[in-house]
């Protein structure tokens, strides 16, 4: 009898607000009132502005769509490895140019603020559908690995010490033996925080979304999400 191989990555439930209702309400209400689509600007500007001092903190703590991936879709996703090519600079740059080109082309034909809102709403709906599909093929946060706004946030996020005041990241004790890899198993972005064990600056990977799941899953509690 052939044994099925257990998935490395897995769902890990944590406490928090169900912000996914915001994206669900946005899609439903925006269908009837297109002007609502302009609210998408908050989730386009917010992550980039906050990442200057806090890294991709917005993605892991405020983004309603990311919240939906973590709290709803993660329960049913197969949690397969996220394809490496979607994390490459070339693919991410392509997605940034593609999405903003789509915005530009559609905005060239608008005649009212409602039309502008409809453009934003349509892009959000289409990318959400793509994100949901990828969640059931690969992992919940597959879309977040090449999300245009997440990519721009990554580009402007602090990558080396010294870091801005208020910046928090994962700090791993030098006592970590990297044997259980529990932190990597539950990381929504499928990163490896244990690689930074004993480093004073902490885990400086620009795709870390500061969700803190790894610190909660650590069996020996030698990881912490804090300021340097």
C-alpha positions as CSV (number, residue, x, y, z in Angstrom):
1,X,0.0,0.0,0.0
2,X,1.5,3.3,-1.1
3,X,1.7,6.0,1.5
4,X,0.8,9.6,0.6
5,X,3.4,12.2,1.5
6,X,2.4,14.7,4.1
7,X,2.4,18.3,3.0
8,X,5.2,20.4,4.6
9,X,3.2,23.6,4.8
10,X,-0.1,23.7,6.8
11,X,-2.9,25.8,8.0
12,X,-2.4,27.5,11.4
13,X,-5.3,29.3,13.0
14,X,-4.6,32.4,15.0
15,X,-6.8,35.0,16.8
16,X,-7.7,38.2,15.1
17,X,-10.4,40.3,13.5
18,X,-12.3,38.8,10.5
19,X,-11.3,41.6,8.1
20,X,-12.2,39.5,5.1
21,X,-15.8,40.7,5.4
22,X,-14.5,44.1,4.1
23,X,-13.4,42.6,0.8
24,X,-16.6,40.6,0.5
25,X,-18.8,43.7,1.2
26,X,-16.6,45.7,-1.2
27,X,-17.2,43.3,-4.1
28,X,-21.0,43.0,-3.4
29,X,-21.7,46.7,-2.8
30,X,-19.4,47.8,-5.6
31,X,-21.5,45.9,-8.1
32,X,-24.5,48.2,-7.3
33,X,-22.6,51.4,-6.4
34,X,-19.4,51.6,-8.6
35,X,-18.2,54.7,-6.8
36,X,-17.3,52.4,-3.9
37,X,-14.5,51.1,-6.0
38,X,-12.4,54.1,-5.2
39,X,-11.9,52.7,-1.7
40,X,-9.4,50.4,-3.3
41,X,-7.0,53.3,-3.3
42,X,-6.6,52.8,0.5
43,X,-5.3,49.3,0.0
44,X,-3.1,50.4,-2.8
45,X,-1.5,53.4,-1.1
46,X,-1.5,52.0,2.5
47,X,0.8,49.1,2.1
48,X,3.4,51.1,0.2
49,X,3.4,54.0,2.6
50,X,3.6,51.9,5.8
51,X,6.2,49.6,4.3
52,X,8.8,52.5,4.3
53,X,9.0,52.1,8.1
54,X,7.3,48.8,8.9
55,X,8.0,46.5,6.0
56,X,5.1,44.5,4.6
57,X,3.3,44.8,7.9
58,X,0.1,46.0,6.2
59,X,-0.1,42.8,4.2
60,X,-0.2,40.6,7.3
61,X,-2.3,42.8,9.6
62,X,-4.6,45.1,7.6
63,X,-5.2,43.8,4.1
64,X,-8.7,42.4,3.9
65,X,-7.9,40.1,1.0
66,X,-4.8,38.7,2.8
67,X,-7.0,38.2,5.9
68,X,-9.4,36.1,3.7
69,X,-6.5,34.0,2.5
70,X,-5.3,33.3,6.0
71,X,-8.6,32.8,7.8
72,X,-10.9,31.3,5.2
73,X,-9.1,29.8,2.3
74,X,-6.1,28.5,4.3
75,X,-8.5,25.9,5.8
76,X,-9.1,24.3,2.4
77,X,-5.9,25.0,0.4
78,X,-3.6,22.1,-0.4
79,X,-0.7,24.2,0.8
80,X,1.6,23.2,-2.0
81,X,4.9,25.0,-2.5
82,X,4.5,28.4,-4.1
83,X,6.2,28.3,-7.6
84,X,9.6,30.0,-7.4
85,X,9.3,31.8,-10.7
86,X,6.4,34.0,-9.4
87,X,8.8,35.4,-6.8
88,X,11.5,36.4,-9.3
89,X,12.2,40.1,-10.0
90,X,11.3,39.7,-13.7
91,X,7.8,38.2,-13.1
92,X,7.0,40.7,-10.3
93,X,8.1,43.6,-12.5
94,X,5.9,42.2,-15.3
95,X,2.9,42.0,-13.0
96,X,3.4,45.6,-11.8
97,X,3.6,46.9,-15.4
98,X,0.7,44.7,-16.5
99,X,-1.8,45.7,-13.8
100,X,-0.9,49.4,-14.0
101,X,-1.2,49.3,-17.8
102,X,-4.7,47.8,-17.4
103,X,-5.6,50.6,-15.0
104,X,-4.3,53.2,-17.5
105,X,-6.0,51.8,-20.5
106,X,-9.4,51.6,-18.8
107,X,-9.1,55.0,-17.1
108,X,-8.5,56.5,-20.6
109,X,-12.2,55.9,-21.4
110,X,-13.9,57.0,-18.2
111,X,-16.4,59.8,-18.1
112,X,-17.3,60.1,-14.4
113,X,-16.1,59.2,-10.9
114,X,-18.4,56.2,-11.0
115,X,-16.6,55.0,-14.1
116,X,-13.3,55.4,-12.3
117,X,-14.7,53.5,-9.3
118,X,-15.8,50.7,-11.6
119,X,-12.3,50.4,-13.1
120,X,-10.8,49.9,-9.6
121,X,-13.6,47.5,-8.6
122,X,-13.2,45.4,-11.7
123,X,-9.4,45.1,-11.2
124,X,-9.9,44.1,-7.6
125,X,-12.5,41.5,-8.5
126,X,-10.4,40.0,-11.2
127,X,-7.2,39.8,-9.1
128,X,-9.2,38.4,-6.2
129,X,-10.6,35.6,-8.4
130,X,-7.0,34.8,-9.5
131,X,-5.9,34.8,-5.9
132,X,-8.7,32.4,-4.9
133,X,-8.0,30.0,-7.7
134,X,-4.3,30.0,-6.9
135,X,-5.2,29.3,-3.3
136,X,-6.8,26.1,-4.2
137,X,-4.0,25.1,-6.6
138,X,-1.0,26.0,-4.6
139,X,-1.1,28.0,-1.3
140,X,-3.4,30.7,0.2
141,X,-0.9,33.5,-0.2
142,X,0.4,32.6,-3.7
143,X,-1.1,35.8,-5.1
144,X,0.7,37.8,-2.3
145,X,4.0,36.5,-3.6
146,X,3.7,38.6,-6.7
147,X,0.9,41.1,-5.8
148,X,1.9,44.4,-7.5
149,X,1.3,46.5,-4.4
150,X,3.1,43.9,-2.3
151,X,6.0,43.9,-4.7
152,X,6.3,47.7,-4.5
153,X,6.1,47.4,-0.7
154,X,8.9,44.9,-0.8
155,X,11.0,47.3,-2.9
156,X,10.7,50.1,-0.4
157,X,10.8,48.1,2.8
158,X,13.9,48.2,5.0
159,X,16.3,45.4,4.2
160,X,19.3,46.0,6.4
161,X,20.0,47.5,9.8
162,X,19.8,50.1,11.1
163,X,16.0,50.1,10.7
164,X,13.5,52.9,11.2
165,X,11.9,53.5,14.6
166,X,8.7,51.4,15.0
167,X,10.0,48.6,12.7
168,X,9.3,45.2,14.0
169,X,10.5,41.8,12.8
170,X,11.1,38.3,13.8
171,X,14.0,37.6,16.2
172,X,15.2,34.0,16.6
173,X,17.3,32.9,19.5
174,X,20.7,31.4,18.7
175,X,19.4,28.3,20.6
176,X,17.3,27.4,17.6
177,X,18.6,24.1,16.1
178,X,16.5,24.4,12.9
179,X,15.3,20.9,13.3
180,X,11.5,21.2,13.6
181,X,11.1,24.0,11.1
182,X,7.7,24.7,12.6
183,X,8.0,28.4,11.8
184,X,8.5,27.6,8.1
185,X,5.6,25.2,8.1
186,X,3.0,27.8,9.1
187,X,4.5,30.9,7.4
188,X,1.8,32.1,5.0
189,X,4.5,33.4,2.6
190,X,6.4,30.1,2.9
191,X,9.6,31.8,4.2
192,X,12.2,30.3,6.5
193,X,12.5,32.6,9.6
194,X,14.9,30.1,11.3
195,X,17.6,31.2,8.9
196,X,18.1,34.3,11.0
197,X,18.8,32.5,14.3
198,X,21.1,34.5,16.5
199,X,21.2,37.5,14.2
200,X,20.9,40.8,16.0
201,X,18.9,42.5,13.3
202,X,16.4,39.7,13.1
203,X,14.7,38.2,10.0
204,X,15.1,41.0,7.4
205,X,13.4,39.2,4.5
206,X,11.4,41.9,2.6
207,X,8.5,39.5,2.0
208,X,7.9,38.9,5.7
209,X,4.4,40.1,6.5
210,X,4.8,40.4,10.3
211,X,1.8,38.2,11.0
212,X,3.6,36.5,13.9
213,X,2.4,33.0,13.1
214,X,5.9,31.6,13.3
215,X,6.3,32.9,16.9
216,X,3.1,31.2,18.0
217,X,3.9,27.9,16.3
218,X,7.4,27.7,17.7
219,X,7.3,24.8,20.2
220,X,10.2,26.2,22.3
221,X,9.0,29.8,22.2
222,X,12.5,31.1,21.2
223,X,11.1,33.4,18.5
224,X,9.5,36.8,19.0
225,X,8.0,39.5,16.9
226,X,9.5,42.7,18.3
227,X,11.6,45.8,17.6
228,X,15.4,45.3,17.3
